[in-house]
Amino acid sequence: MSLTLSLPSLPTPRRFSFQPRSVQLSIDSPGSFSPSERQTGVVVIGAGLAGLAAATRLHSENIPFLVLEASDAVGGRVRTDPVAGFLLDRGFQIFITAYPEAKRLLDYQALDLQKFYAGARVYYGGGFHTVADPVLHFWDSIQTLTNPIGTVLDKLLIGLARLRVLSRSDEEILAADEVPTIEFLRKFGFSESIIGRFFRPFFGGVFFDRELETTSRLFDFIFKCLALGDNTLPAKGISAIPEQLASKLPTGSVLLNSKVVSVDRSGSGTVRLQNGDTIKSELGVVVAVEEPEVAKLLGLKPAEKKPARSTVCLYFSADRRQIPVREPILFLNGSGKGIVNNMFFATNVAPSYGPPGKALVSVSLIGLYDAVSDADLTAQVIGELSDWFGESIVGSWEHLRTYRVGFAQPNQSPPTNLVQDPRIGSGIYVCGDHVTSATFDGALVSGGRAVEALLRDRVKSPN
């Protein structure tokens, strides 16, 4: 789950200084590039997960580089804001520990990952019903076999679907024949009850797509990762993931507030910044920006694109003593009514997400709701959740912030190509979750692939 919020750019670049034993990042005083900094080995545009993964690979190969980031911090769509003592991730984001590339690049212990309950609580018929992972919560799953969230056969089919994905490699999954996820679920034999009450809100929240038009390749990949790992949050917020990657890069190699406005596609390796500066790359340019920005940056005619996936995330503060549950569990709207898709009490998962005595409530909607004001959205959410938990409880919650994320994920409905060639021109390589799977792991994989392609091209044409 990968989200974004656009931020204003400042014309003067600033440099990171990294503390080698900490993910804390500090910024030197502003200044212009010195003449020696106007040329480098590789220019990486964008300091989201893909750009940082590319920089990590370049650093491991001892290749000089500069990462140019338009906003005021690393992370791209993976950002966290401190607000009134709370940690607010910019939209609903969960980190799955079984992501293979993430396991290779990240120090999980340092991230201090806090686990969700392996399952969910579904609101349906005026009450809550548990869906539990049968491996990690066997007795819970036995007790819920006869609840109305699907039939007994459905719950057996979930076990068969689990065995199916565990028997296949990631490479096989991402290149397999594909159909929309909704079509796959029906062909596999799942009933409409479990599709509507569980799969639509759960995977709809993962893909930001309640219609489940997303490719079955991505469904299988996520389903496999869920079977092998835990759903978690880093104790210091989701931004701890990109900050950890950035902290391992050389001092001065990431420049913030450095918006690139164009890339010369003639092969010169020159990029131009908004403030008029230019930087020349000797080996190539890695473009690690969101899918809608690639064509703008490279001066290409925009291709026909599917509508991006959008979301709205609302945060509320509550008295920690008065929240209705203490378990670190995800709540799903299986009723088929209302605008809330999923919600959870973030401080139940990671107490560090809120100040002492306070609970943080995270509520997610699918779509942008751009015709509805923040105040009206807040009122609708409070009204719906009052039906869930009681007006006396929800009525005391205080709204903290609303995030509207226009480009939460690329639209990956079929047909897809999740192993795209990163080369798009002479010395220009593209990476991001739009060229692989729309996951944290896909973004990380794509950054490494872009650098691998660059290295192969340099071996073939050393001059």
C-alpha positions as CSV (number, residue, x, y, z in Angstrom):
1,M,0.0,0.0,0.0
2,S,1.7,3.0,-1.2
3,L,0.4,6.6,-0.9
4,T,1.4,10.2,-1.8
5,L,0.7,13.8,-1.0
6,S,2.1,16.5,-3.2
7,L,4.2,19.1,-1.5
8,P,5.4,22.6,-2.6
9,S,8.9,22.8,-3.9
10,L,11.5,25.4,-3.0
11,P,14.0,26.7,-5.5
12,T,17.1,26.3,-3.4
13,P,18.4,22.7,-2.8
14,R,19.4,21.6,0.6
15,R,21.7,18.7,1.5
16,F,21.1,15.8,3.9
17,S,23.7,14.9,6.4
18,F,23.3,11.3,7.6
19,Q,24.1,9.9,11.0
20,P,25.5,6.4,10.3
21,R,24.0,4.8,13.5
22,S,20.6,6.3,13.3
23,V,17.8,6.8,10.9
24,Q,17.4,10.4,12.0
25,L,18.1,12.9,9.2
26,S,19.5,16.4,9.5
27,I,19.7,19.2,6.9
28,D,22.7,21.4,6.3
29,S,22.3,25.1,5.6
30,P,20.9,26.0,2.1
31,G,23.3,26.7,-0.7
32,S,23.8,26.4,-4.4
33,F,25.8,23.6,-6.1
34,S,29.5,24.0,-6.3
35,P,31.0,23.6,-9.8
36,S,32.2,20.1,-8.9
37,E,28.7,19.1,-8.0
38,R,27.3,19.9,-11.5
39,Q,28.5,16.6,-12.8
40,T,28.1,13.1,-11.3
41,G,28.0,9.5,-12.3
42,V,24.3,8.9,-12.1
43,V,21.4,11.3,-11.4
44,V,18.4,9.7,-9.6
45,I,15.3,11.8,-9.8
46,G,13.0,11.1,-6.8
47,A,13.7,9.9,-3.3
48,G,10.8,7.6,-2.8
49,L,11.4,3.9,-2.2
50,A,12.3,3.2,-5.9
51,G,14.8,6.1,-6.0
52,L,16.4,5.2,-2.7
53,A,16.7,1.5,-3.7
54,A,18.4,2.6,-6.9
55,A,20.8,4.8,-4.9
56,T,21.4,1.9,-2.5
57,R,22.5,-0.3,-5.4
58,L,24.7,2.4,-7.0
59,H,26.4,2.9,-3.6
60,S,27.0,-0.8,-3.3
61,E,28.7,-0.7,-6.7
62,N,30.8,2.4,-5.7
63,I,29.2,4.5,-8.4
64,P,28.9,8.2,-7.6
65,F,25.4,9.6,-7.8
66,L,23.0,12.3,-6.7
67,V,19.4,11.9,-5.7
68,L,17.3,14.9,-6.5
69,E,14.0,15.1,-4.5
70,A,11.4,17.8,-5.1
71,S,9.9,17.8,-1.7
72,D,11.2,18.5,1.8
73,A,12.0,14.9,2.9
74,V,12.6,11.5,1.5
75,G,9.9,8.9,1.1
76,G,7.6,10.0,-1.8
77,R,4.3,8.5,-0.9
78,V,5.7,6.8,2.2
79,R,5.6,9.7,4.6
80,T,4.6,10.4,8.3
81,D,3.7,13.7,9.8
82,P,4.0,14.5,13.5
83,V,0.7,16.2,14.6
84,A,-0.1,17.1,18.2
85,G,2.0,14.2,19.6
86,F,0.6,11.7,17.1
87,L,2.3,10.0,14.1
88,L,0.1,10.3,11.0
89,D,1.0,8.2,8.0
90,R,-0.1,9.9,4.8
91,G,-2.8,7.4,4.1
92,F,-3.5,3.8,5.1
93,Q,-0.2,1.9,4.8
94,I,0.8,-1.5,6.2
95,F,4.2,-3.1,5.8
96,I,4.2,-6.9,5.1
97,T,7.4,-8.5,6.5
98,A,7.5,-11.2,3.9
99,Y,8.2,-8.8,1.0
100,P,11.4,-10.5,-0.4
101,E,13.3,-7.4,-1.6
102,A,12.4,-5.5,1.6
103,K,13.9,-8.4,3.7
104,R,17.1,-8.0,1.7
105,L,17.4,-4.2,2.0
106,L,16.0,-3.3,5.4
107,D,16.9,-3.9,9.0
108,Y,13.6,-5.1,10.5
109,Q,14.9,-5.1,14.0
110,A,15.9,-1.4,13.8
111,L,12.4,-0.6,12.4
112,D,10.9,-2.0,15.6
113,L,8.0,-3.5,13.6
114,Q,4.7,-3.7,15.5
115,K,2.3,-6.5,14.5
116,F,-1.4,-6.5,13.6
117,Y,-3.6,-9.4,14.5
118,A,-3.5,-11.9,11.6
119,G,-7.1,-11.5,10.5
120,A,-9.8,-8.9,10.6
121,R,-13.1,-8.0,12.2
122,V,-15.9,-7.5,9.7
123,Y,-18.9,-5.2,10.4
124,Y,-21.9,-6.9,8.9
125,G,-25.6,-7.2,10.0
126,G,-25.2,-4.7,12.8
127,G,-22.3,-6.6,14.5
128,F,-18.7,-7.7,14.2
129,H,-17.5,-11.1,13.0
130,T,-13.9,-12.3,13.1
131,V,-12.0,-13.7,10.1
132,A,-8.7,-15.3,11.4
133,D,-5.6,-16.8,9.8
134,P,-6.1,-20.5,10.4
135,V,-2.3,-21.1,10.8
136,L,-1.6,-18.4,13.3
137,H,-5.0,-18.3,15.1
138,F,-6.3,-21.9,14.6
139,W,-8.9,-21.9,17.4
140,D,-10.2,-18.4,16.4
141,S,-10.6,-19.7,12.9
142,I,-12.4,-22.8,14.0
143,Q,-14.8,-20.8,16.2
144,T,-15.7,-18.6,13.2
145,L,-16.4,-21.3,10.7
146,T,-20.1,-20.8,10.9
147,N,-20.2,-17.0,11.1
148,P,-22.0,-15.1,8.2
149,I,-18.8,-13.9,6.5
150,G,-18.9,-16.6,3.9
151,T,-19.7,-20.3,4.0
152,V,-17.7,-23.2,5.5
153,L,-16.6,-24.1,2.0
154,D,-15.3,-20.5,1.5
155,K,-13.1,-20.9,4.5
156,L,-11.7,-24.2,3.2
157,L,-11.1,-22.6,-0.2
158,I,-9.0,-19.9,1.5
159,G,-6.8,-22.7,2.8
160,L,-6.5,-24.1,-0.8
161,A,-5.8,-20.7,-2.2
162,R,-3.0,-20.4,0.4
163,L,-1.4,-23.7,-0.7
164,R,-1.7,-22.7,-4.3
165,V,0.3,-19.5,-4.0
166,L,2.9,-21.0,-1.7
167,S,3.7,-23.7,-4.3
168,R,4.7,-21.0,-6.9
169,S,7.7,-18.7,-7.1
170,D,7.2,-14.9,-7.2
171,E,8.5,-14.9,-10.8
172,E,5.8,-17.4,-11.8
173,I,3.1,-15.4,-10.1
174,L,4.0,-12.0,-11.6
175,A,4.2,-13.5,-15.1
176,A,1.2,-15.8,-14.9
177,D,-1.9,-15.6,-17.0
178,E,-4.1,-12.9,-15.5
179,V,-7.7,-11.9,-15.1
180,P,-9.3,-9.3,-12.8
181,T,-9.2,-10.4,-9.2
182,I,-13.0,-10.5,-9.0
183,E,-13.1,-13.0,-11.9
184,F,-10.5,-15.2,-10.3
185,L,-12.3,-15.3,-7.0
186,R,-15.5,-16.4,-8.7
187,K,-13.9,-19.0,-10.8
188,F,-12.1,-20.4,-7.8
189,G,-15.5,-21.0,-6.2
190,F,-15.8,-18.3,-3.6
191,S,-19.4,-17.3,-2.8
192,E,-20.7,-13.8,-3.3
193,S,-21.1,-13.5,0.4
194,I,-17.4,-13.8,1.3
195,I,-16.5,-11.8,-1.8
196,G,-18.7,-8.9,-0.8
197,R,-18.2,-9.1,3.0
198,F,-14.5,-9.9,3.2
199,F,-12.6,-9.7,-0.1
200,R,-14.0,-6.4,-1.3
201,P,-13.2,-4.4,1.8
202,F,-9.9,-6.2,2.6
203,F,-8.3,-6.4,-0.8
204,G,-10.2,-3.3,-1.9
205,G,-8.3,-1.5,0.8
206,V,-5.0,-3.0,-0.3
207,F,-5.6,-2.1,-4.0
208,F,-7.8,1.0,-3.4
209,D,-10.2,-0.8,-5.7
210,R,-13.5,-2.2,-4.2
211,E,-14.5,-3.5,-7.6
212,L,-11.5,-5.8,-7.5
213,E,-10.6,-5.1,-11.1
214,T,-6.9,-5.3,-10.2
215,T,-4.9,-8.1,-11.8
216,S,-5.0,-11.6,-10.3
217,R,-1.2,-11.5,-10.4
218,L,-1.0,-8.8,-7.8
219,F,-3.7,-10.6,-5.7
220,D,-1.6,-13.8,-5.7
221,F,1.6,-12.0,-4.8
222,I,0.0,-10.1,-1.9
223,F,-1.9,-13.3,-0.8
224,K,1.4,-15.2,-0.7
225,C,3.2,-12.4,1.3
226,L,0.3,-12.4,3.8
227,A,0.6,-16.2,4.2
228,L,4.4,-15.9,4.9
229,G,4.7,-12.8,6.9
230,D,3.1,-10.3,9.4
231,N,1.2,-7.1,8.8
232,T,3.1,-4.4,10.7
233,L,3.8,-0.8,11.3
234,P,7.3,0.6,12.2
235,A,7.2,2.1,15.7
236,K,8.3,5.5,14.4
237,G,5.9,5.7,11.5
238,I,5.9,4.3,8.0
239,S,8.4,7.0,7.0
240,A,11.0,5.1,9.0
241,I,11.4,2.8,6.0
242,P,12.7,5.3,3.5
243,E,14.6,7.1,6.2
244,Q,16.5,4.0,7.0
245,L,17.4,3.5,3.4
246,A,18.5,7.2,3.1
247,S,20.6,7.0,6.3
248,K,22.9,4.5,4.7
249,L,23.8,6.7,1.7
250,P,26.8,8.9,1.6
251,T,26.6,12.4,3.1
252,G,25.4,15.0,0.5
253,S,24.1,12.4,-1.9
254,V,20.4,13.3,-1.4
255,L,19.4,16.9,-2.3
256,L,16.0,18.0,-1.0
257,N,13.8,20.8,-2.4
258,S,15.5,20.1,-5.8
259,K,12.7,19.8,-8.3
260,V,13.7,18.6,-11.7
261,V,11.7,20.0,-14.6
262,S,13.3,18.3,-17.6
263,V,15.6,15.6,-18.8
264,D,17.5,15.9,-22.0
265,R,16.6,12.8,-24.0
266,S,19.4,13.2,-26.6
267,G,21.8,11.2,-24.6
268,S,23.7,14.1,-23.0
269,G,22.6,13.0,-19.5
270,T,21.6,16.6,-18.5
271,V,18.8,17.4,-16.1
272,R,17.5,20.8,-15.4
273,L,16.2,22.0,-12.1
274,Q,13.4,24.5,-11.4
275,N,15.9,27.0,-10.1
276,G,17.8,27.0,-13.4
277,D,20.7,24.8,-12.3
278,T,21.7,21.9,-14.5
279,I,23.4,18.7,-13.6
280,K,25.1,16.3,-16.0
281,S,25.3,12.6,-15.5
282,E,28.2,10.7,-17.0
283,L,26.5,7.2,-16.9
284,G,22.8,7.7,-17.0
285,V,19.6,9.1,-15.4
286,V,17.2,7.1,-13.3
287,V,13.7,8.5,-13.2
288,A,12.0,7.4,-10.0
289,V,8.9,9.6,-10.0
290,E,5.2,8.8,-9.9
291,E,3.7,7.4,-13.1
292,P,1.8,10.6,-14.1
293,E,5.0,12.6,-13.9
294,V,7.2,10.5,-16.1
295,A,5.8,11.8,-19.4
296,K,5.9,15.4,-18.2
297,L,9.5,15.2,-17.1
298,L,10.7,13.5,-20.3
299,G,8.6,15.6,-22.6
300,L,6.8,12.6,-23.9
301,K,3.2,12.4,-25.2
302,P,1.2,10.9,-22.4
303,A,0.0,7.4,-23.1
304,E,-3.5,6.3,-22.6
305,K,-3.6,5.5,-19.0
306,K,-6.1,3.8,-16.7
307,P,-7.5,6.1,-13.9
308,A,-5.2,6.1,-10.9
309,R,-6.3,4.6,-7.6
310,S,-7.3,7.2,-5.0
311,T,-8.1,7.3,-1.3
312,V,-9.0,9.5,1.6
313,C,-7.7,8.9,5.1
314,L,-9.1,10.6,8.1
315,Y,-7.4,10.6,11.6
316,F,-9.1,11.1,14.9
317,S,-7.9,11.4,18.5
318,A,-9.7,9.6,21.3
319,D,-9.2,8.9,25.0
320,R,-7.2,5.6,25.1
321,R,-9.3,4.4,28.1
322,Q,-12.5,4.7,26.2
323,I,-11.9,3.0,22.9
324,P,-14.0,-0.1,22.4
325,V,-11.2,-2.6,21.8
326,R,-7.6,-3.2,22.8
327,E,-6.6,-5.7,20.1
328,P,-4.3,-4.6,17.2
329,I,-6.9,-5.6,14.6
330,L,-8.2,-4.2,11.3
331,F,-11.9,-3.5,11.0
332,L,-13.6,-4.0,7.6
333,N,-16.9,-2.7,6.3
334,G,-18.6,-5.8,5.0
335,S,-22.1,-4.3,5.0
336,G,-22.0,-3.0,1.5
337,K,-23.2,0.4,2.7
338,G,-21.6,3.7,3.6
339,I,-18.3,5.3,2.7
340,V,-15.9,3.8,5.3
341,N,-13.9,0.9,3.8
342,N,-11.7,0.0,6.7
343,M,-10.4,1.5,10.0
344,F,-8.2,0.6,13.0
345,F,-6.9,2.0,16.2
346,A,-3.3,2.7,15.3
347,T,-2.1,3.0,18.9
348,N,-3.4,-0.6,19.5
349,V,-0.9,-1.7,17.0
350,A,1.9,0.7,17.8
351,P,1.4,2.7,21.1
352,S,4.2,5.1,19.9
353,Y,1.7,6.5,17.3
354,G,0.1,8.6,20.0
355,P,0.9,10.5,23.2
356,P,0.2,8.9,26.6
357,G,-3.4,8.4,27.3
358,K,-4.5,9.1,23.7
359,A,-5.6,6.7,21.0
360,L,-5.2,7.3,17.3
361,V,-8.0,6.3,15.0
362,S,-7.3,5.8,11.3
363,V,-10.2,5.6,8.8
364,S,-9.9,4.9,5.1
365,L,-12.2,5.6,2.2
366,I,-11.7,4.4,-1.4
367,G,-11.9,7.1,-4.0
368,L,-11.2,10.8,-3.7
369,Y,-14.6,12.2,-2.8
370,D,-13.5,15.5,-4.3
371,A,-17.0,16.9,-4.5
372,V,-17.5,16.5,-0.7
373,S,-15.9,18.9,1.8
374,D,-13.6,17.7,4.5
375,A,-16.2,18.8,7.1
376,D,-19.0,16.8,5.4
377,L,-16.7,13.7,5.0
378,T,-15.8,13.9,8.7
379,A,-19.5,14.1,9.7
380,Q,-20.4,11.1,7.5
381,V,-17.5,9.0,8.9
382,I,-18.5,9.9,12.5
383,G,-22.1,9.0,11.7
384,E,-21.2,5.6,10.3
385,L,-18.8,4.6,13.0
386,S,-21.3,5.7,15.6
387,D,-23.4,2.8,14.2
388,W,-20.4,0.5,14.6
389,F,-19.3,1.4,18.1
390,G,-22.0,3.6,19.6
391,E,-22.5,7.4,19.5
392,S,-21.4,7.9,23.1
393,I,-18.0,6.6,22.2
394,V,-17.4,8.0,18.7
395,G,-19.0,11.3,19.4
396,S,-16.1,12.2,21.7
397,W,-13.5,11.7,19.0
398,E,-11.6,14.8,17.8
399,H,-10.7,15.1,14.1
400,L,-7.0,15.6,13.5
401,R,-6.4,15.6,9.8
402,T,-7.7,14.5,6.4
403,Y,-5.4,13.3,3.7
404,R,-6.8,13.2,0.1
405,V,-4.4,11.1,-2.0
406,G,-5.1,11.5,-5.7
407,F,-2.4,9.1,-6.8
408,A,-2.4,6.4,-4.2
409,Q,-1.4,3.6,-6.6
410,P,-1.1,3.0,-10.3
411,N,-4.1,1.2,-11.7
412,Q,-3.0,-2.4,-12.3
413,S,-6.1,-3.9,-13.9
414,P,-5.4,-6.3,-16.8
415,P,-3.6,-6.2,-19.1
416,T,-0.4,-5.6,-17.1
417,N,3.3,-6.1,-17.4
418,L,4.9,-6.4,-14.0
419,V,8.4,-7.0,-15.3
420,Q,8.8,-4.0,-17.7
421,D,12.1,-3.1,-19.2
422,P,13.3,0.0,-17.3
423,R,15.1,1.5,-20.4
424,I,13.1,4.2,-22.1
425,G,15.8,6.1,-24.0
426,S,19.5,6.6,-24.4
427,G,20.9,6.5,-20.9
428,I,17.5,7.0,-19.3
429,Y,15.9,4.4,-17.0
430,V,12.5,4.4,-15.2
431,C,11.6,2.8,-11.9
432,G,8.7,2.8,-9.6
433,D,5.7,0.6,-8.6
434,H,4.1,1.4,-12.0
435,V,6.7,-0.8,-13.8
436,T,6.5,-3.7,-11.3
437,S,3.9,-4.6,-8.7
438,A,2.1,-1.8,-6.9
439,T,3.6,-2.6,-3.5
440,F,6.5,-1.5,-1.3
441,D,8.4,-4.4,-2.6
442,G,7.7,-3.7,-6.2
443,A,9.1,-0.1,-5.8
444,L,12.3,-1.5,-4.2
445,V,12.7,-4.2,-6.8
446,S,12.3,-1.6,-9.6
447,G,15.1,0.6,-8.3
448,G,17.5,-2.3,-8.4
449,R,16.4,-3.3,-11.8
450,A,16.9,0.1,-13.3
451,V,20.5,0.2,-12.0
452,E,21.1,-3.4,-13.3
453,A,20.0,-2.3,-16.8
454,L,22.3,0.8,-16.6
455,L,25.2,-1.4,-15.6
456,R,24.6,-3.9,-18.4
457,D,24.4,-1.0,-21.0
458,R,27.7,0.4,-19.7
459,V,29.4,-3.0,-20.1
460,K,28.2,-3.2,-23.7
461,S,29.1,0.4,-24.4
462,P,31.9,1.5,-22.0
463,N,32.4,4.8,-23.9
